[in-house]
Amino acid sequence: MKLLITYDVSTVSPGGQRRLRRVARACQDYGQRVQKSVFECVLGPTEWVLLRQRLLDEADLHEDSIRVYFLDAGVQVEHHGVNEPLDLQGPLVI
């Protein structure tokens, strides 16, 4: 499966820099960095399960955000952490 993984790790807390390095390293172990916090990965199901668990273990989901876009599955996005995604298909209230 082809994945685009993005993350935003808060570095204001003392452990933030450490988490940022560990999340980046996990992505780097499985894919190619295309921007500072964006990785492209081509993984099998087992590799995806391992990477997903590693990312969830490293991130603080009360402070950080991880989004995974499944590129070969139509429009499928998996989100973990803060900043819940907007429903672009829902009503727009101004």
Beta strands, then each sheet from edge to edge (+ up, - down):
strand 1: 2-8
strand 2: 31-35
strand 3: 38-42
strand 4: 65-70
strand 5: 76-81
sheet 1: 2+ 3- 1+ 4- 5+
end
